[in-house]
Amino acid sequence: MSNARFDAKRDFFDLGATLDYSFRSNQLKRLEDAVKRNEKAILKALHSDLRKSEMEAYMTEVSIVIDE
């Protein structure tokens, strides 16, 4: 990440916007949606990188993120 991008993210954090419950809740919902939308690609990558079966990858990676 470039210094300018890092600085922009640091500036945003320093505003305190990330302290708000609704902001954090929304970010977690966005993460859940992204994981669900990309589930097949994530499972494929876990198989390619770690040789995890689809069931193992789902149980030990994807479902944990969604459940949490």
PQR file with spaces between the fields and no chain letter, atoms N, CA, C, O and H, PARSE charges and radii, in Angstrom:
ATOM       1  N    MET     1       0.851   -1.167    0.000 -0.4000 1.5000
ATOM       2  CA   MET     1       0.000    0.000    0.000 -0.0000 2.0000
ATOM       3  C    MET     1       0.902    1.237    0.000  0.5500 1.7000
ATOM       4  O    MET     1       1.884    1.302    0.739 -0.5500 1.4000
ATOM       5  N    SER     2       0.563    2.184   -0.815 -0.4000 1.5000
ATOM       6  CA   SER     2       1.364    3.400   -0.884 -0.0000 2.0000
ATOM       7  C    SER     2       1.207    4.217    0.389  0.5500 1.7000
ATOM       8  O    SER     2       0.241    4.051    1.134 -0.5500 1.4000
ATOM       9  H    SER     2      -0.235    2.131   -1.415  0.4000 1.0000
ATOM      10  N    ASN     3       2.161    5.093    0.624 -0.4000 1.5000
ATOM      11  CA   ASN     3       2.101    5.942    1.815 -0.0000 2.0000
ATOM      12  C    ASN     3       0.864    6.825    1.812  0.5500 1.7000
ATOM      13  O    ASN     3       0.259    7.041    2.862 -0.5500 1.4000
ATOM      14  H    ASN     3       2.945    5.227    0.019  0.4000 1.0000
ATOM      15  N    ALA     4       0.479    7.338    0.649 -0.4000 1.5000
ATOM      16  CA   ALA     4      -0.697    8.208    0.569 -0.0000 2.0000
ATOM      17  C    ALA     4      -1.958    7.442    0.959  0.5500 1.7000
ATOM      18  O    ALA     4      -2.800    7.964    1.690 -0.5500 1.4000
ATOM      19  H    ALA     4       0.971    7.162   -0.204  0.4000 1.0000
ATOM      20  N    ARG     5      -2.090    6.225    0.481 -0.4000 1.5000
ATOM      21  CA   ARG     5      -3.264    5.410    0.842 -0.0000 2.0000
ATOM      22  C    ARG     5      -3.257    5.074    2.323  0.5500 1.7000
ATOM      23  O    ARG     5      -4.294    5.117    2.985 -0.5500 1.4000
ATOM      24  H    ARG     5      -1.407    5.801   -0.113  0.4000 1.0000
ATOM      25  N    PHE     6      -2.081    4.739    2.838 -0.4000 1.5000
ATOM      26  CA   PHE     6      -1.966    4.440    4.258 -0.0000 2.0000
ATOM      27  C    PHE     6      -2.332    5.674    5.087  0.5500 1.7000
ATOM      28  O    PHE     6      -3.076    5.574    6.062 -0.5500 1.4000
ATOM      29  H    PHE     6      -1.239    4.704    2.300  0.4000 1.0000
ATOM      30  N    ASP     7      -1.813    6.821    4.698 -0.4000 1.5000
ATOM      31  CA   ASP     7      -2.100    8.061    5.422 -0.0000 2.0000
ATOM      32  C    ASP     7      -3.584    8.387    5.393  0.5500 1.7000
ATOM      33  O    ASP     7      -4.134    8.855    6.390 -0.5500 1.4000
ATOM      34  H    ASP     7      -1.208    6.903    3.906  0.4000 1.0000
ATOM      35  N    ALA     8      -4.240    8.147    4.262 -0.4000 1.5000
ATOM      36  CA   ALA     8      -5.675    8.410    4.144 -0.0000 2.0000
ATOM      37  C    ALA     8      -6.455    7.492    5.087  0.5500 1.7000
ATOM      38  O    ALA     8      -7.406    7.922    5.739 -0.5500 1.4000
ATOM      39  H    ALA     8      -3.793    7.766    3.452  0.4000 1.0000
ATOM      40  N    LYS     9      -6.051    6.252    5.150 -0.4000 1.5000
ATOM      41  CA   LYS     9      -6.722    5.310    6.058 -0.0000 2.0000
ATOM      42  C    LYS     9      -6.465    5.692    7.515  0.5500 1.7000
ATOM      43  O    LYS     9      -7.371    5.609    8.344 -0.5500 1.4000
ATOM      44  H    LYS     9      -5.278    5.902    4.620  0.4000 1.0000
ATOM      45  N    ARG    10      -5.267    6.101    7.825 -0.4000 1.5000
ATOM      46  CA   ARG    10      -4.945    6.535    9.189 -0.0000 2.0000
ATOM      47  C    ARG    10      -5.765    7.776    9.549  0.5500 1.7000
ATOM      48  O    ARG    10      -6.299    7.873   10.654 -0.5500 1.4000
ATOM      49  H    ARG    10      -4.531    6.169    7.151  0.4000 1.0000
ATOM      50  N    ASP    11      -5.861    8.728    8.608 -0.4000 1.5000
ATOM      51  CA   ASP    11      -6.648    9.940    8.851 -0.0000 2.0000
ATOM      52  C    ASP    11      -8.114    9.596    9.119  0.5500 1.7000
ATOM      53  O    ASP    11      -8.743   10.167   10.010 -0.5500 1.4000
ATOM      54  H    ASP    11      -5.427    8.649    7.711  0.4000 1.0000
ATOM      55  N    PHE    12      -8.655    8.648    8.331 -0.4000 1.5000
ATOM      56  CA   PHE    12     -10.044    8.235    8.528 -0.0000 2.0000
ATOM      57  C    PHE    12     -10.214    7.605    9.914  0.5500 1.7000
ATOM      58  O    PHE    12     -11.176    7.900   10.624 -0.5500 1.4000
ATOM      59  H    PHE    12      -8.145    8.183    7.608  0.4000 1.0000
ATOM      60  N    PHE    13      -9.284    6.747   10.284 -0.4000 1.5000
ATOM      61  CA   PHE    13      -9.344    6.112   11.601 -0.0000 2.0000
ATOM      62  C    PHE    13      -9.293    7.159   12.711  0.5500 1.7000
ATOM      63  O    PHE    13     -10.029    7.074   13.694 -0.5500 1.4000
ATOM      64  H    PHE    13      -8.502    6.507    9.707  0.4000 1.0000
ATOM      65  N    ASP    14      -8.420    8.140   12.542 -0.4000 1.5000
ATOM      66  CA   ASP    14      -8.258    9.178   13.563 -0.0000 2.0000
ATOM      67  C    ASP    14      -9.512   10.033   13.742  0.5500 1.7000
ATOM      68  O    ASP    14      -9.665   10.683   14.776 -0.5500 1.4000
ATOM      69  H    ASP    14      -7.821    8.209   11.744  0.4000 1.0000
ATOM      70  N    LEU    15     -10.404   10.046   12.763 -0.4000 1.5000
ATOM      71  CA   LEU    15     -11.655   10.788   12.892 -0.0000 2.0000
ATOM      72  C    LEU    15     -12.585   10.164   13.934  0.5500 1.7000
ATOM      73  O    LEU    15     -13.499   10.823   14.430 -0.5500 1.4000
ATOM      74  H    LEU    15     -10.279    9.518   11.923  0.4000 1.0000
ATOM      75  N    GLY    16     -12.349    8.898   14.260 -0.4000 1.5000
ATOM      76  CA   GLY    16     -13.173    8.215   15.246 -0.0000 2.0000
ATOM      77  C    GLY    16     -14.417    7.564   14.666  0.5500 1.7000
ATOM      78  O    GLY    16     -15.232    7.027   15.416 -0.5500 1.4000
ATOM      79  H    GLY    16     -11.606    8.363   13.857  0.4000 1.0000
ATOM      80  N    ALA    17     -14.583    7.599   13.352 -0.4000 1.5000
ATOM      81  CA   ALA    17     -15.776    7.020   12.722 -0.0000 2.0000
ATOM      82  C    ALA    17     -15.879    5.524   12.964  0.5500 1.7000
ATOM      83  O    ALA    17     -16.980    4.975   12.997 -0.5500 1.4000
ATOM      84  H    ALA    17     -13.921    8.035   12.743  0.4000 1.0000
ATOM      85  N    THR    18     -14.754    4.865   13.132 -0.4000 1.5000
ATOM      86  CA   THR    18     -14.767    3.412   13.307 -0.0000 2.0000
ATOM      87  C    THR    18     -15.185    3.001   14.713  0.5500 1.7000
ATOM      88  O    THR    18     -15.392    1.815   14.969 -0.5500 1.4000
ATOM      89  H    THR    18     -13.859    5.311   13.105  0.4000 1.0000
ATOM      90  N    LEU    19     -15.311    3.951   15.619 -0.4000 1.5000
ATOM      91  CA   LEU    19     -15.743    3.641   16.980 -0.0000 2.0000
ATOM      92  C    LEU    19     -17.247    3.398   17.066  0.5500 1.7000
ATOM      93  O    LEU    19     -17.717    2.704   17.967 -0.5500 1.4000
ATOM      94  H    LEU    19     -15.143    4.914   15.411  0.4000 1.0000
ATOM      95  N    ASP    20     -17.983    3.957   16.148 -0.4000 1.5000
ATOM      96  CA   ASP    20     -19.439    3.864   16.160 -0.0000 2.0000
ATOM      97  C    ASP    20     -19.892    2.432   15.882  0.5500 1.7000
ATOM      98  O    ASP    20     -19.420    1.794   14.941 -0.5500 1.4000
ATOM      99  H    ASP    20     -17.601    4.521   15.415  0.4000 1.0000
ATOM     100  N    TYR    21     -20.808    1.936   16.710 -0.4000 1.5000
ATOM     101  CA   TYR    21     -21.323    0.570   16.559 -0.0000 2.0000
ATOM     102  C    TYR    21     -21.894    0.340   15.167  0.5500 1.7000
ATOM     103  O    TYR    21     -21.628   -0.693   14.553 -0.5500 1.4000
ATOM     104  H    TYR    21     -21.191    2.454   17.475  0.4000 1.0000
ATOM     105  N    SER    22     -22.674    1.287   14.662 -0.4000 1.5000
ATOM     106  CA   SER    22     -23.320    1.086   13.359 -0.0000 2.0000
ATOM     107  C    SER    22     -22.282    0.980   12.242  0.5500 1.7000
ATOM     108  O    SER    22     -22.480    0.225   11.290 -0.5500 1.4000
ATOM     109  H    SER    22     -22.891    2.127   15.161  0.4000 1.0000
ATOM     110  N    PHE    23     -21.181    1.722   12.343 -0.4000 1.5000
ATOM     111  CA   PHE    23     -20.121    1.617   11.342 -0.0000 2.0000
ATOM     112  C    PHE    23     -19.524    0.213   11.371  0.5500 1.7000
ATOM     113  O    PHE    23     -19.392   -0.430   10.329 -0.5500 1.4000
ATOM     114  H    PHE    23     -21.020    2.335   13.117  0.4000 1.0000
ATOM     115  N    ARG    24     -19.163   -0.262   12.563 -0.4000 1.5000
ATOM     116  CA   ARG    24     -18.547   -1.589   12.684 -0.0000 2.0000
ATOM     117  C    ARG    24     -19.502   -2.686   12.252  0.5500 1.7000
ATOM     118  O    ARG    24     -19.103   -3.633   11.575 -0.5500 1.4000
ATOM     119  H    ARG    24     -19.270    0.260   13.409  0.4000 1.0000
ATOM     120  N    SER    25     -20.760   -2.559   12.640 -0.4000 1.5000
ATOM     121  CA   SER    25     -21.771   -3.547   12.245 -0.0000 2.0000
ATOM     122  C    SER    25     -21.917   -3.602   10.735  0.5500 1.7000
ATOM     123  O    SER    25     -21.988   -4.683   10.151 -0.5500 1.4000
ATOM     124  H    SER    25     -21.085   -1.789   13.190  0.4000 1.0000
ATOM     125  N    ASN    26     -21.961   -2.444   10.106 -0.4000 1.5000
ATOM     126  CA   ASN    26     -22.077   -2.382    8.650 -0.0000 2.0000
ATOM     127  C    ASN    26     -20.857   -3.005    7.966  0.5500 1.7000
ATOM     128  O    ASN    26     -20.997   -3.710    6.966 -0.5500 1.4000
ATOM     129  H    ASN    26     -21.903   -1.565   10.580  0.4000 1.0000
ATOM     130  N    GLN    27     -19.682   -2.749    8.497 -0.4000 1.5000
ATOM     131  CA   GLN    27     -18.470   -3.323    7.907 -0.0000 2.0000
ATOM     132  C    GLN    27     -18.483   -4.850    8.025  0.5500 1.7000
ATOM     133  O    GLN    27     -18.071   -5.542    7.094 -0.5500 1.4000
ATOM     134  H    GLN    27     -19.569   -2.176    9.309  0.4000 1.0000
ATOM     135  N    LEU    28     -18.947   -5.376    9.150 -0.4000 1.5000
ATOM     136  CA   LEU    28     -19.027   -6.820    9.319 -0.0000 2.0000
ATOM     137  C    LEU    28     -20.053   -7.440    8.371  0.5500 1.7000
ATOM     138  O    LEU    28     -19.826   -8.528    7.841 -0.5500 1.4000
ATOM     139  H    LEU    28     -19.281   -4.813    9.906  0.4000 1.0000
ATOM     140  N    LYS    29     -21.173   -6.761    8.153 -0.4000 1.5000
ATOM     141  CA   LYS    29     -22.163   -7.247    7.190 -0.0000 2.0000
ATOM     142  C    LYS    29     -21.591   -7.243    5.780  0.5500 1.7000
ATOM     143  O    LYS    29     -21.848   -8.161    5.000 -0.5500 1.4000
ATOM     144  H    LYS    29     -21.357   -5.877    8.583  0.4000 1.0000
ATOM     145  N    ARG    30     -20.822   -6.223    5.454 -0.4000 1.5000
ATOM     146  CA   ARG    30     -20.182   -6.169    4.135 -0.0000 2.0000
ATOM     147  C    ARG    30     -19.176   -7.308    3.967  0.5500 1.7000
ATOM     148  O    ARG    30     -19.077   -7.901    2.893 -0.5500 1.4000
ATOM     149  H    ARG    30     -20.614   -5.478    6.087  0.4000 1.0000
ATOM     150  N    LEU    31     -18.432   -7.610    5.035 -0.4000 1.5000
ATOM     151  CA   LEU    31     -17.491   -8.724    4.991 -0.0000 2.0000
ATOM     152  C    LEU    31     -18.234  -10.041    4.776  0.5500 1.7000
ATOM     153  O    LEU    31     -17.836  -10.856    3.945 -0.5500 1.4000
ATOM     154  H    LEU    31     -18.513   -7.128    5.908  0.4000 1.0000
ATOM     155  N    GLU    32     -19.315  -10.244    5.528 -0.4000 1.5000
ATOM     156  CA   GLU    32     -20.108  -11.460    5.373 -0.0000 2.0000
ATOM     157  C    GLU    32     -20.626  -11.593    3.942  0.5500 1.7000
ATOM     158  O    GLU    32     -20.546  -12.670    3.350 -0.5500 1.4000
ATOM     159  H    GLU    32     -19.639   -9.581    6.204  0.4000 1.0000
ATOM     160  N    ASP    33     -21.151  -10.514    3.390 -0.4000 1.5000
ATOM     161  CA   ASP    33     -21.650  -10.538    2.013 -0.0000 2.0000
ATOM     162  C    ASP    33     -20.533  -10.864    1.027  0.5500 1.7000
ATOM     163  O    ASP    33     -20.737  -11.641    0.094 -0.5500 1.4000
ATOM     164  H    ASP    33     -21.216   -9.639    3.871  0.4000 1.0000
ATOM     165  N    ALA    34     -19.361  -10.278    1.224 -0.4000 1.5000
ATOM     166  CA   ALA    34     -18.232  -10.531    0.323 -0.0000 2.0000
ATOM     167  C    ALA    34     -17.785  -11.982    0.390  0.5500 1.7000
ATOM     168  O    ALA    34     -17.478  -12.584   -0.639 -0.5500 1.4000
ATOM     169  H    ALA    34     -19.196   -9.647    1.982  0.4000 1.0000
ATOM     170  N    VAL    35     -17.746  -12.551    1.589 -0.4000 1.5000
ATOM     171  CA   VAL    35     -17.351  -13.955    1.735 -0.0000 2.0000
ATOM     172  C    VAL    35     -18.371  -14.853    1.043  0.5500 1.7000
ATOM     173  O    VAL    35     -17.996  -15.788    0.336 -0.5500 1.4000
ATOM     174  H    VAL    35     -17.996  -12.063    2.426  0.4000 1.0000
ATOM     175  N    LYS    36     -19.654  -14.573    1.243 -0.4000 1.5000
ATOM     176  CA   LYS    36     -20.695  -15.388    0.609 -0.0000 2.0000
ATOM     177  C    LYS    36     -20.643  -15.269   -0.909  0.5500 1.7000
ATOM     178  O    LYS    36     -20.783  -16.272   -1.609 -0.5500 1.4000
ATOM     179  H    LYS    36     -19.958  -13.814    1.818  0.4000 1.0000
ATOM     180  N    ARG    37     -20.444  -14.057   -1.429 -0.4000 1.5000
ATOM     181  CA   ARG    37     -20.378  -13.856   -2.883 -0.0000 2.0000
ATOM     182  C    ARG    37     -19.178  -14.568   -3.499  0.5500 1.7000
ATOM     183  O    ARG    37     -19.238  -15.032   -4.638 -0.5500 1.4000
ATOM     184  H    ARG    37     -20.330  -13.243   -0.860  0.4000 1.0000
ATOM     185  N    ASN    38     -18.096  -14.651   -2.745 -0.4000 1.5000
ATOM     186  CA   ASN    38     -16.845  -15.206   -3.261 -0.0000 2.0000
ATOM     187  C    ASN    38     -16.513  -16.577   -2.683  0.5500 1.7000
ATOM     188  O    ASN    38     -15.366  -17.019   -2.743 -0.5500 1.4000
ATOM     189  H    ASN    38     -18.047  -14.274   -1.820  0.4000 1.0000
ATOM     190  N    GLU    39     -17.506  -17.240   -2.131 -0.4000 1.5000
ATOM     191  CA   GLU    39     -17.275  -18.513   -1.452 -0.0000 2.0000
ATOM     192  C    GLU    39     -16.571  -19.534   -2.346  0.5500 1.7000
ATOM     193  O    GLU    39     -15.599  -20.160   -1.922 -0.5500 1.4000
ATOM     194  H    GLU    39     -18.438  -16.881   -2.082  0.4000 1.0000
ATOM     195  N    LYS    40     -17.045  -19.704   -3.556 -0.4000 1.5000
ATOM     196  CA   LYS    40     -16.437  -20.711   -4.444 -0.0000 2.0000
ATOM     197  C    LYS    40     -14.977  -20.382   -4.726  0.5500 1.7000
ATOM     198  O    LYS    40     -14.129  -21.274   -4.718 -0.5500 1.4000
ATOM     199  H    LYS    40     -17.835  -19.196   -3.900  0.4000 1.0000
ATOM     200  N    ALA    41     -14.676  -19.105   -4.976 -0.4000 1.5000
ATOM     201  CA   ALA    41     -13.289  -18.698   -5.244 -0.0000 2.0000
ATOM     202  C    ALA    41     -12.414  -18.897   -4.009  0.5500 1.7000
ATOM     203  O    ALA    41     -11.255  -19.293   -4.130 -0.5500 1.4000
ATOM     204  H    ALA    41     -15.366  -18.380   -4.982  0.4000 1.0000
ATOM     205  N    ILE    42     -12.954  -18.629   -2.832 -0.4000 1.5000
ATOM     206  CA   ILE    42     -12.210  -18.824   -1.588 -0.0000 2.0000
ATOM     207  C    ILE    42     -11.913  -20.304   -1.391  0.5500 1.7000
ATOM     208  O    ILE    42     -10.786  -20.677   -1.064 -0.5500 1.4000
ATOM     209  H    ILE    42     -13.896  -18.307   -2.734  0.4000 1.0000
ATOM     210  N    LEU    43     -12.928  -21.152   -1.591 -0.4000 1.5000
ATOM     211  CA   LEU    43     -12.734  -22.597   -1.446 -0.0000 2.0000
ATOM     212  C    LEU    43     -11.711  -23.114   -2.452  0.5500 1.7000
ATOM     213  O    LEU    43     -10.882  -23.962   -2.123 -0.5500 1.4000
ATOM     214  H    LEU    43     -13.843  -20.849   -1.857  0.4000 1.0000
ATOM     215  N    LYS    44     -11.773  -22.606   -3.666 -0.4000 1.5000
ATOM     216  CA   LYS    44     -10.820  -23.015   -4.705 -0.0000 2.0000
ATOM     217  C    LYS    44      -9.401  -22.602   -4.316  0.5500 1.7000
ATOM     218  O    LYS    44      -8.462  -23.378   -4.492 -0.5500 1.4000
ATOM     219  H    LYS    44     -12.447  -21.917   -3.934  0.4000 1.0000
ATOM     220  N    ALA    45      -9.239  -21.394   -3.793 -0.4000 1.5000
ATOM     221  CA   ALA    45      -7.917  -20.908   -3.385 -0.0000 2.0000
ATOM     222  C    ALA    45      -7.374  -21.727   -2.218  0.5500 1.7000
ATOM     223  O    ALA    45      -6.188  -22.056   -2.184 -0.5500 1.4000
ATOM     224  H    ALA    45     -10.002  -20.764   -3.650  0.4000 1.0000
ATOM     225  N    LEU    46      -8.237  -22.055   -1.267 -0.4000 1.5000
ATOM     226  CA   LEU    46      -7.793  -22.863   -0.127 -0.0000 2.0000
ATOM     227  C    LEU    46      -7.377  -24.261   -0.569  0.5500 1.7000
ATOM     228  O    LEU    46      -6.458  -24.850    0.000 -0.5500 1.4000
ATOM     229  H    LEU    46      -9.200  -21.788   -1.295  0.4000 1.0000
ATOM     230  N    HIS    47      -8.050  -24.784   -1.578 -0.4000 1.5000
ATOM     231  CA   HIS    47      -7.634  -26.091   -2.103 -0.0000 2.0000
ATOM     232  C    HIS    47      -6.302  -25.964   -2.825  0.5500 1.7000
ATOM     233  O    HIS    47      -5.406  -26.788   -2.640 -0.5500 1.4000
ATOM     234  H    HIS    47      -8.796  -24.306   -2.040  0.4000 1.0000
ATOM     235  N    SER    48      -6.175  -24.945   -3.638 -0.4000 1.5000
ATOM     236  CA   SER    48      -4.949  -24.735   -4.407 -0.0000 2.0000
ATOM     237  C    SER    48      -3.746  -24.476   -3.500  0.5500 1.7000
ATOM     238  O    SER    48      -2.671  -25.035   -3.713 -0.5500 1.4000
ATOM     239  H    SER    48      -6.903  -24.275   -3.789  0.4000 1.0000
ATOM     240  N    ASP    49      -3.931  -23.635   -2.497 -0.4000 1.5000
ATOM     241  CA   ASP    49      -2.821  -23.245   -1.631 -0.0000 2.0000
ATOM     242  C    ASP    49      -2.514  -24.272   -0.544  0.5500 1.7000
ATOM     243  O    ASP    49      -1.350  -24.553   -0.258 -0.5500 1.4000
ATOM     244  H    ASP    49      -4.805  -23.181   -2.324  0.4000 1.0000
ATOM     245  N    LEU    50      -3.564  -24.831    0.059 -0.4000 1.5000
ATOM     246  CA   LEU    50      -3.376  -25.672    1.243 -0.0000 2.0000
ATOM     247  C    LEU    50      -3.868  -27.106    1.070  0.5500 1.7000
ATOM     248  O    LEU    50      -3.758  -27.920    1.986 -0.5500 1.4000
ATOM     249  H    LEU    50      -4.509  -24.603   -0.173  0.4000 1.0000
ATOM     250  N    ARG    51      -4.407  -27.410   -0.105 -0.4000 1.5000
ATOM     251  CA   ARG    51      -4.946  -28.733   -0.412 -0.0000 2.0000
ATOM     252  C    ARG    51      -6.090  -29.117    0.520  0.5500 1.7000
ATOM     253  O    ARG    51      -6.279  -30.293    0.832 -0.5500 1.4000
ATOM     254  H    ARG    51      -4.497  -26.748   -0.849  0.4000 1.0000
ATOM     255  N    LYS    52      -6.855  -28.114    0.964 -0.4000 1.5000
ATOM     256  CA   LYS    52      -8.019  -28.396    1.799 -0.0000 2.0000
ATOM     257  C    LYS    52      -9.174  -28.813    0.902  0.5500 1.7000
ATOM     258  O    LYS    52      -9.408  -28.223   -0.153 -0.5500 1.4000
ATOM     259  H    LYS    52      -6.701  -27.159    0.711  0.4000 1.0000
ATOM     260  N    SER    53      -9.894  -29.846    1.343 -0.4000 1.5000
ATOM     261  CA   SER    53     -11.088  -30.234    0.607 -0.0000 2.0000
ATOM     262  C    SER    53     -12.124  -29.122    0.761  0.5500 1.7000
ATOM     263  O    SER    53     -12.000  -28.264    1.634 -0.5500 1.4000
ATOM     264  H    SER    53      -9.704  -30.326    2.200  0.4000 1.0000
ATOM     265  N    GLU    54     -13.142  -29.145   -0.092 -0.4000 1.5000
ATOM     266  CA   GLU    54     -14.176  -28.124   -0.020 -0.0000 2.0000
ATOM     267  C    GLU    54     -14.857  -28.131    1.347  0.5500 1.7000
ATOM     268  O    GLU    54     -15.107  -27.074    1.925 -0.5500 1.4000
ATOM     269  H    GLU    54     -13.243  -29.843   -0.802  0.4000 1.0000
ATOM     270  N    MET    55     -15.158  -29.329    1.863 -0.4000 1.5000
ATOM     271  CA   MET    55     -15.825  -29.429    3.158 -0.0000 2.0000
ATOM     272  C    MET    55     -14.924  -28.907    4.286  0.5500 1.7000
ATOM     273  O    MET    55     -15.375  -28.147    5.143 -0.5500 1.4000
ATOM     274  H    MET    55     -14.955  -30.188    1.393  0.4000 1.0000
ATOM     275  N    GLU    56     -13.673  -29.312    4.281 -0.4000 1.5000
ATOM     276  CA   GLU    56     -12.743  -28.863    5.319 -0.0000 2.0000
ATOM     277  C    GLU    56     -12.555  -27.344    5.251  0.5500 1.7000
ATOM     278  O    GLU    56     -12.567  -26.666    6.278 -0.5500 1.4000
ATOM     279  H    GLU    56     -13.307  -29.930    3.585  0.4000 1.0000
ATOM     280  N    ALA    57     -12.384  -26.821    4.044 -0.4000 1.5000
ATOM     281  CA   ALA    57     -12.187  -25.375    3.877 -0.0000 2.0000
ATOM     282  C    ALA    57     -13.406  -24.603    4.363  0.5500 1.7000
ATOM     283  O    ALA    57     -13.273  -23.578    5.032 -0.5500 1.4000
ATOM     284  H    ALA    57     -12.374  -27.372    3.210  0.4000 1.0000
ATOM     285  N    TYR    58     -14.589  -25.096    4.027 -0.4000 1.5000
ATOM     286  CA   TYR    58     -15.801  -24.412    4.470 -0.0000 2.0000
ATOM     287  C    TYR    58     -15.903  -24.439    5.993  0.5500 1.7000
ATOM     288  O    TYR    58     -16.182  -23.420    6.625 -0.5500 1.4000
ATOM     289  H    TYR    58     -14.697  -25.929    3.483  0.4000 1.0000
ATOM     290  N    MET    59     -15.675  -25.609    6.567 -0.4000 1.5000
ATOM     291  CA   MET    59     -15.847  -25.766    8.016 -0.0000 2.0000
ATOM     292  C    MET    59     -14.793  -24.999    8.821  0.5500 1.7000
ATOM     293  O    MET    59     -15.104  -24.460    9.882 -0.5500 1.4000
ATOM     294  H    MET    59     -15.448  -26.436    6.054  0.4000 1.0000
ATOM     295  N    THR    60     -13.557  -24.946    8.331 -0.4000 1.5000
ATOM     296  CA   THR    60     -12.484  -24.347    9.120 -0.0000 2.0000
ATOM     297  C    THR    60     -12.163  -22.904    8.745  0.5500 1.7000
ATOM     298  O    THR    60     -11.391  -22.243    9.440 -0.5500 1.4000
ATOM     299  H    THR    60     -13.305  -25.385    7.469  0.4000 1.0000
ATOM     300  N    GLU    61     -12.736  -22.419    7.675 -0.4000 1.5000
ATOM     301  CA   GLU    61     -12.435  -21.049    7.245 -0.0000 2.0000
ATOM     302  C    GLU    61     -13.694  -20.227    7.007  0.5500 1.7000
ATOM     303  O    GLU    61     -13.962  -19.270    7.732 -0.5500 1.4000
ATOM     304  H    GLU    61     -13.363  -22.956    7.110  0.4000 1.0000
ATOM     305  N    VAL    62     -14.460  -20.598    5.998 -0.4000 1.5000
ATOM     306  CA   VAL    62     -15.597  -19.796    5.565 -0.0000 2.0000
ATOM     307  C    VAL    62     -16.692  -19.722    6.637  0.5500 1.7000
ATOM     308  O    VAL    62     -17.155  -18.633    6.977 -0.5500 1.4000
ATOM     309  H    VAL    62     -14.243  -21.377    5.409  0.4000 1.0000
ATOM     310  N    SER    63     -17.099  -20.866    7.163 -0.4000 1.5000
ATOM     311  CA   SER    63     -18.205  -20.851    8.121 -0.0000 2.0000
ATOM     312  C    SER    63     -17.841  -20.090    9.399  0.5500 1.7000
ATOM     313  O    SER    63     -18.703  -19.471   10.023 -0.5500 1.4000
ATOM     314  H    SER    63     -16.723  -21.751    6.887  0.4000 1.0000
ATOM     315  N    ILE    64     -16.584  -20.137    9.779 -0.4000 1.5000
ATOM     316  CA   ILE    64     -16.143  -19.416   10.982 -0.0000 2.0000
ATOM     317  C    ILE    64     -16.298  -17.912   10.790  0.5500 1.7000
ATOM     318  O    ILE    64     -16.778  -17.215   11.684 -0.5500 1.4000
ATOM     319  H    ILE    64     -15.884  -20.640    9.272  0.4000 1.0000
ATOM     320  N    VAL    65     -15.897  -17.420    9.644 -0.4000 1.5000
ATOM     321  CA   VAL    65     -16.027  -15.981    9.376 -0.0000 2.0000
ATOM     322  C    VAL    65     -17.497  -15.582    9.365  0.5500 1.7000
ATOM     323  O    VAL    65     -17.870  -14.565    9.950 -0.5500 1.4000
ATOM     324  H    VAL    65     -15.507  -17.986    8.918  0.4000 1.0000
ATOM     325  N    ILE    66     -18.330  -16.375    8.706 -0.4000 1.5000
ATOM     326  CA   ILE    66     -19.756  -16.056    8.621 -0.0000 2.0000
ATOM     327  C    ILE    66     -20.410  -16.138    9.995  0.5500 1.7000
ATOM     328  O    ILE    66     -21.197  -15.266   10.361 -0.5500 1.4000
ATOM     329  H    ILE    66     -18.027  -17.201    8.231  0.4000 1.0000
ATOM     330  N    ASP    67     -20.089  -17.183   10.756 -0.4000 1.5000
ATOM     331  CA   ASP    67     -20.716  -17.349   12.080 -0.0000 2.0000
ATOM     332  C    ASP    67     -20.291  -16.282   13.075  0.5500 1.7000
ATOM     333  O    ASP    67     -21.098  -15.841   13.894 -0.5500 1.4000
ATOM     334  H    ASP    67     -19.450  -17.892   10.459  0.4000 1.0000
ATOM     335  N    GLU    68     -19.060  -15.873   13.014 -0.4000 1.5000
ATOM     336  CA   GLU    68     -18.580  -14.870   13.961 -0.0000 2.0000
ATOM     337  C    GLU    68     -19.173  -13.521   13.661  0.5500 1.7000
ATOM     338  O    GLU    68     -18.881  -12.550   14.358 -0.5500 1.4000
ATOM     339  H    GLU    68     -18.405  -16.231   12.349  0.4000 1.0000
